[in-house]
């Protein structure tokens, strides 16, 4: 056999071997296909009905899982508000409310949760949803209720128990007006919240920082996907995707200790006044850092507990009715003689008076046939601007506005004085329209200076009887005097921190404007306010006797009603220590009468607490920070 014949034979053998391998492969593939056909036929014959039922009768349902809201801390990182895990019964079913099975289910739920009626359960299970057929039936299941429903799951078709956060206000009414509360979405705002991705039964911030910082505190909701059969029994739980993401935390500028002390002092003062027959019902105070705008404490008596809205506000409605307003930012009060430093600065700056301008006060000022009396009917004798502030001489400031008007009662002169007073008031934060003081809380009211065009209006405006301002604006005004003329933006929140501890936002001191008063004229008023405390005749001398710190302040009494010294609003503004102010306060007690009964104990108590506790803490922190 030659070489060519050998090559042909080898190639023929290779072809025969390849064909044989292909035949084996075809047989294997054929057998596999036959087995699949047999298996499919078996499933079709034996399980077809089951799978057809699952395919047509089962469905997927998605339940929104609320994200935990951000926590709220005070300036020392003391926890004020958190979220606790709470068990909620959800219903994801298609039963009609007239079907016997539905009525049976409602009855079973009521037997386990007697806290709600069968009618209410039925309403919650059939309410029209926004985005899902899932309904929140009851939040706050106890362990016994959770165990029973889970052990008898087949008796509760369409029902699932999920764990979701519930707000927990840890300190009762402490800083309740500052913190705010959560409540159901108002009907007139439902569409707006829906567009932001809220569910119908979500709770949202309705006041305080809970409302102001809702977008930060809210977090991002998760979504749980489940498969249920035609009987609404759970077929498969696909878990959460996405998982809920906790909201950002707030670090407040509020000091819990000072806040608690302030609230206790305000409450006790009102109760003491009532025992003395005074009609006082409310009181409010603000304490802030005059250099930074940080709000150390803000209280408005009577107080409310934000936890009422978690437990159900119904049983607390009477208490809520009288305590819902934060008078520190919503209340408008006549400032009384605390307006006099402003009147003095305006007159000094416009050249109407100088430091040495004085009068011989007889206790009465007569203009255009009107008799305007001093609060001391016999007068104060010779007074200049500093002494006029110290003893709160009304007559001196009647003269100031008389001179301001060029000794004219004409409309042009009148308007000029009022316009200049408003100009200086707004520069210090008093009566600022629209923007107010800039406090990061909702519902702040704007003050005003009224004017009926009468000569008497000029007299009353000079001593704070014809205008109304909020306590927060009085604190901002006081701070601007204390710090040398900078109107600071007041801030409740210090930092916003995300769930990983990263600072999202930090609020730095913000100067809204510098007041149009020279340092020299500011100094005159500062010294006059210091004499309010240091001068034996000063109206606040007795309040701070023996205090281990220096104070500059101004008392005020605004006449309200016809009963002398009974319905009057009592006011105090002040700062300390005088040389390097660390704290500025405003205190207002409507129907507080004489200051010794009302603003005296409150003001002294606030300053005492600060210098006994907070000042030492801040000094220690500053030293530690330098080491």
Residue pairs with C-beta under 8 A, 6 or more apart in sequence:
1 9
43 51
53 229
53 230
54 229
54 235
57 229
57 230
58 227
58 228
58 229
58 230
58 235
59 227
59 228
60 225
60 226
60 227
60 238
61 92
61 132
61 133
61 134
61 225
61 226
61 227
61 228
62 132
62 134
62 223
62 224
62 225
63 90
63 92
63 132
63 134
63 160
63 162
63 223
63 224
63 225
63 226
64 131
64 132
64 134
64 199
64 221
64 222
64 223
65 162
65 164
65 221
65 222
65 223
65 224
65 240
65 243
65 244
66 164
66 165
66 199
66 202
66 221
66 244
67 165
67 218
67 219
67 220
67 221
67 222
67 244
67 245
67 246
67 247
68 83
68 165
68 219
68 244
68 246
68 247
69 83
69 165
69 167
69 217
69 218
69 219
69 246
69 247
70 216
70 217
70 218
70 219
70 246
70 247
70 248
70 249
70 250
70 499
71 79
71 81
71 82
71 83
71 249
71 250
72 79
72 80
72 81
72 179
72 209
72 217
72 249
72 250
72 252
73 79
73 80
73 249
73 250
73 251
73 252
74 80
74 251
74 252
74 254
74 255
74 256
74 259
75 251
75 252
75 253
75 254
75 255
75 294
75 296
75 494
76 255
76 256
76 617
77 251
78 256
79 170
80 169
80 170
80 171
80 174
80 175
80 179
80 252
80 256
81 167
81 168
81 169
81 170
81 179
81 306
82 168
82 170
83 165
83 166
83 167
83 168
84 165
84 166
84 168
85 163
85 164
85 165
85 166
86 139
86 140
86 141
86 163
86 164
86 165
86 166
87 139
87 140
87 141
87 142
87 145
87 146
87 161
87 162
87 163
87 164
88 136
88 137
88 138
88 139
88 140
88 141
88 161
88 162
88 163
88 164
89 109
89 113
89 136
89 137
89 138
89 139
89 141
89 149
89 159
89 160
89 161
90 134
90 135
90 136
90 137
90 159
90 160
90 161
90 162
91 124
91 125
91 134
91 135
91 137
91 158
91 159
92 132
92 133
92 134
92 135
92 158
92 159
92 160
92 226
92 228
92 232
93 105
93 125
93 133
93 157
93 158
93 159
93 228
93 232
94 133
94 158
94 232
95 101
95 102
95 105
95 157
95 158
95 232
96 102
97 103
97 122
97 125
97 126
101 157
102 122
102 125
105 156
105 157
105 158
105 159
106 118
106 121
106 122
106 125
107 118
108 155
108 156
109 121
109 137
109 138
109 156
109 159
110 116
110 117
110 118
110 121
112 145
112 148
112 149
113 121
113 137
113 138
113 141
113 145
115 138
116 124
116 138
121 137
121 138
124 135
124 136
124 137
124 138
125 135
125 137
126 135
127 135
127 200
129 135
129 199
129 200
130 194
130 199
130 200
131 199
132 199
136 201
137 159
139 164
139 166
140 166
141 149
141 161
146 161
149 156
149 159
149 161
150 161
153 159
153 233
153 234
154 233
157 231
157 232
157 233
158 228
158 232
160 226
160 234
162 224
166 310
167 182
167 203
167 306
167 310
168 307
168 310
169 176
169 179
169 181
169 305
169 306
169 307
169 310
171 256
172 305
172 307
173 263
173 303
173 304
173 305
174 256
174 259
174 260
174 263
175 252
175 254
175 256
175 259
175 297
175 298
175 299
176 208
176 303
176 304
176 305
176 306
176 323
177 207
177 208
177 298
177 299
177 300
177 303
177 304
177 326
177 328
178 208
178 209
178 252
178 254
178 259
178 295
178 298
178 326
178 441
178 492
179 208
179 209
179 210
179 306
180 205
180 206
180 207
180 208
180 209
180 210
180 211
180 212
180 306
181 205
181 206
181 207
181 208
181 210
181 304
181 306
181 308
181 309
182 203
182 204
182 205
182 206
182 210
182 306
182 309
182 310
183 203
183 204
183 206
183 309
183 313
184 201
184 203
184 204
185 193
185 198
185 200
185 202
185 203
185 204
190 200
193 202
193 204
194 200
197 221
198 204
199 221
204 211
204 214
204 218
205 211
205 212
205 213
205 214
205 217
207 326
207 442
207 443
208 326
208 441
208 442
209 217
209 250
209 252
209 440
209 441
209 492
209 493
210 217
210 306
211 442
212 440
212 441
212 442
212 492
212 493
213 250
213 440
213 493
213 496
216 247
216 248
216 250
216 496
216 504
216 505
217 247
217 248
217 250
218 247
219 244
219 245
219 246
219 247
219 248
220 242
220 244
220 245
221 244
222 240
222 241
222 242
222 243
222 244
222 245
223 240
223 241
223 242
224 237
224 238
224 239
224 240
225 238
225 239
225 240
225 241
226 234
226 235
226 236
226 237
226 238
227 234
227 235
227 236
227 237
227 238
228 234
228 235
229 235
245 499
246 499
247 499
248 496
248 497
248 498
248 499
248 504
249 496
249 497
249 498
249 499
250 493
250 495
250 496
250 497
251 493
251 494
251 495
251 496
251 497
252 492
252 493
252 494
253 289
253 294
253 295
253 296
253 491
253 492
253 493
253 494
254 295
254 296
254 297
254 298
254 492
255 296
255 297
255 614
257 609
257 613
257 614
258 287
258 296
258 297
258 606
258 609
258 610
258 613
258 614
259 296
259 297
259 298
259 299
261 297
261 605
261 606
261 609
262 285
262 287
262 297
262 299
262 605
262 606
262 609
263 299
263 301
263 303
265 601
265 602
265 605
265 606
266 283
266 284
266 285
266 299
266 301
266 602
267 283
267 301
267 302
267 303
268 601
269 283
269 589
269 592
269 598
269 601
269 602
270 280
270 281
270 282
270 283
270 301
270 589
272 597
272 601
273 280
273 589
273 591
273 592
273 593
273 597
273 598
274 280
276 597
278 566
278 591
278 592
278 593
278 597
279 566
279 567
279 591
280 589
280 590
280 591
280 592
280 593
280 598
281 302
281 322
281 590
281 591
282 300
282 301
282 302
282 327
282 331
282 589
282 590
283 300
283 301
283 587
283 588
283 589
283 590
283 592
283 598
283 602
284 299
284 300
284 301
284 327
284 328
284 331
284 471
284 587
284 588
285 297
285 298
285 299
285 328
285 471
285 585
285 586
285 587
285 588
285 602
285 606
286 295
286 297
286 298
286 328
286 471
286 472
286 474
286 475
286 585
286 586
287 295
287 296
287 297
287 298
287 475
287 583
287 584
287 585
287 606
287 610
288 294
288 295
288 296
288 475
288 476
288 479
288 488
288 490
288 583
288 584
288 585
289 296
289 479
289 582
289 583
289 584
290 478
290 479
290 480
290 482
290 483
290 488
290 575
290 581
290 582
290 583
290 584
291 479
291 483
291 488
291 509
291 581
291 582
292 488
292 509
293 476
293 479
293 488
293 489
293 490
293 491
293 509
293 510
294 490
294 491
294 494
295 439
295 490
295 491
295 492
296 583
296 610
296 614
297 606
298 326
298 328
298 329
298 472
298 492
299 328
300 325
300 326
300 327
300 328
300 331
302 319
302 322
302 323
303 323
304 316
304 319
304 320
304 323
304 324
305 316
308 316
308 319
308 320
313 320
325 331
326 441
326 443
327 471
327 588
328 470
328 471
328 472
329 436
329 439
329 441
329 443
329 444
329 445
329 470
329 471
329 472
330 443
330 444
330 445
330 470
331 445
331 470
331 471
331 588
332 445
332 447
332 448
332 468
332 469
332 470
333 468
333 469
333 470
333 471
333 558
333 569
333 571
333 588
333 590
334 464
334 465
334 466
334 467
334 468
334 558
334 560
334 569
334 571
335 430
335 464
335 467
335 468
335 469
335 474
335 556
335 558
335 571
336 463
336 464
336 465
336 555
336 556
336 557
336 558
336 568
336 569
336 570
336 571
337 392
337 394
337 463
337 464
337 539
337 554
337 555
337 556
337 557
337 571
338 464
338 474
338 554
338 555
338 556
338 571
338 572
338 573
338 586
339 461
339 462
339 463
339 464
339 467
339 556
340 388
340 389
340 392
340 397
340 462
340 463
340 464
340 554
340 556
341 389
341 481
341 525
341 528
341 529
341 554
342 421
342 424
342 425
342 428
342 430
342 477
343 397
343 400
343 401
343 421
343 461
343 462
343 463
344 353
344 385
344 388
344 389
344 397
344 400
344 524
344 525
344 528
345 424
345 515
345 517
345 521
345 522
345 525
346 352
346 404
346 420
346 421
346 423
346 424
347 353
347 400
347 403
347 404
348 354
348 355
348 385
348 517
348 521
348 524
348 525
349 424
349 516
349 517
349 518
349 521
350 404
350 420
352 400
352 403
352 404
353 385
353 400
353 403
355 384
355 385
355 386
355 524
356 384
357 384
357 385
358 382
358 383
358 384
359 382
359 383
359 395
359 396
359 399
360 381
360 382
361 374
361 379
361 380
361 381
361 382
361 383
361 393
361 395
361 396
362 378
362 379
362 395
363 373
363 374
363 376
363 377
363 378
363 379
363 380
363 395
364 371
364 372
364 373
364 374
364 377
364 379
364 395
365 371
365 372
365 373
365 374
365 395
365 398
365 399
365 402
365 459
366 372
367 398
367 402
367 409
367 455
367 459
368 409
368 455
370 455
370 456
370 459
372 394
372 395
372 398
372 456
372 459
373 394
374 380
374 393
374 394
374 395
375 392
375 394
375 557
376 391
376 393
379 395
380 387
380 388
380 391
380 393
380 395
380 396
383 391
383 393
383 396
385 396
385 524
385 525
385 528
386 524
386 527
386 528
386 531
387 393
387 528
387 531
387 535
388 396
388 397
388 528
389 525
389 528
389 529
389 531
389 532
389 554
390 528
390 531
390 532
390 535
390 537
390 538
390 539
391 535
391 537
391 538
391 539
392 532
392 539
392 554
392 555
392 556
394 463
397 462
397 463
398 459
398 462
398 463
400 462
401 417
401 458
401 459
401 461
401 462
402 458
404 416
404 417
404 420
404 458
405 413
405 414
405 416
405 417
405 458
406 413
409 455
411 453
414 451
414 453
414 455
414 457
414 458
417 458
417 461
418 449
418 451
418 457
418 458
418 461
421 449
421 461
422 431
422 449
423 516
424 515
424 516
424 517
425 431
425 449
425 467
426 432
426 433
427 487
427 513
427 515
427 516
427 517
428 476
428 477
428 480
428 481
428 487
428 515
429 437
429 473
429 476
429 477
429 480
429 487
429 512
430 447
430 467
430 469
430 473
430 474
430 477
431 446
431 447
431 448
431 449
431 467
431 469
431 473
432 446
432 447
432 473
433 446
434 446
436 444
436 445
436 446
436 470
436 472
436 473
437 444
437 470
437 472
437 473
437 476
437 489
437 490
438 489
438 490
438 510
438 512
439 472
439 489
439 490
439 491
439 492
440 490
440 491
440 492
440 493
441 492
444 470
444 472
445 470
447 467
447 468
447 469
447 470
447 473
448 467
448 468
449 461
449 466
449 467
450 457
450 466
450 467
450 468
451 457
451 461
451 466
457 466
460 466
461 467
464 556
464 558
465 558
465 559
469 477
471 586
471 587
471 588
472 490
472 586
474 571
474 573
474 586
474 588
475 490
475 573
475 584
475 585
475 586
476 487
476 488
476 490
477 573
478 573
478 574
478 575
478 584
478 585
478 586
479 487
479 488
479 575
479 581
479 584
480 486
480 487
480 488
480 515
481 522
481 525
481 526
481 529
481 575
482 526
482 552
482 575
482 581
482 584
483 581
484 519
484 522
485 514
485 515
485 517
485 519
485 522
486 511
486 513
486 514
486 515
487 511
487 512
487 513
487 514
487 515
488 509
488 510
488 511
488 512
489 509
489 510
489 511
489 512
491 507
491 510
493 507
494 506
494 507
495 503
495 505
495 506
495 507
496 503
496 504
496 505
496 506
497 503
497 504
498 504
515 522
526 552
526 578
529 552
529 553
529 554
529 574
530 550
530 551
530 552
530 578
531 538
532 538
532 539
532 540
532 541
532 552
532 553
532 554
532 555
533 540
533 541
533 543
533 544
533 550
533 551
533 552
533 553
533 574
534 541
535 541
539 554
539 555
539 595
540 551
540 553
540 554
540 555
540 572
540 574
540 595
540 600
540 603
542 596
542 600
543 595
543 596
543 600
543 603
543 604
544 551
544 604
544 607
547 604
547 607
547 608
548 611
549 576
549 577
549 607
549 611
550 576
550 577
550 578
550 579
551 574
551 575
551 576
551 577
551 578
551 607
552 574
552 575
552 576
552 578
553 572
553 573
553 574
553 575
553 603
554 572
554 573
554 574
555 570
555 571
555 572
555 595
555 599
556 570
556 571
556 572
556 573
557 565
557 568
557 569
557 570
557 571
557 594
557 595
558 568
558 569
558 571
559 568
560 567
560 568
560 569
560 590
560 591
561 567
561 568
565 593
565 594
566 591
566 593
567 591
568 591
568 592
568 593
569 588
569 589
569 590
569 591
569 592
570 588
570 589
570 592
570 593
570 594
570 595
570 597
570 598
570 599
571 586
571 587
571 588
571 589
571 599
572 585
572 586
572 587
572 595
572 599
572 600
572 602
572 603
573 584
573 585
573 586
573 587
574 584
574 585
574 603
574 607
575 581
575 583
575 584
575 585
576 582
576 583
576 607
576 610
576 611
582 610
582 615
582 618
583 607
583 610
583 614
585 603
585 606
585 607
587 599
587 602
587 603
587 606
588 599
589 598
589 599
589 602
592 598
592 599
